[in-house]
Amino acid sequence: MDDSLKLFLIGLAIGITVSIILDDNEDDGEGFMKSFVTAGAKLWHLVFLIIMVTTIPFLAIEPLKKRFKRKTFLPFPLLAGNGTGFLFMALIGGILSLVS
């Protein structure tokens, strides 16, 4: 399997997992582990958004794009998979809120 496909699938799994953790709003017995996992998911979501904001210009601006090699672009499939996971879960949530 290609490295970029592996990173995309890993990012997709992370995006779906983080979305599920962030949507879990049950307040029955906030334990340390649950709050720790929720804080970690929120931190990952923040890091993901910061990385996306800083790296997207490198894809859009042609002189910057020419300086990178394939190995340098390796984090982009992970970010694309992660974003796809977030989008997939947001679409499911939106459809479920329209139905109910």
Secondary structure, 3 states (H helix, E strand, C coil): CCHHHHHHHHHHHHHHHHHHHHHCCCCCCCCHHHHHHHHHHHHHHHHHHHHHHHHHHHHHCHHHHCCCCCCCCCHHHHHHHHHHHHHHHHHHHHHHHHHC
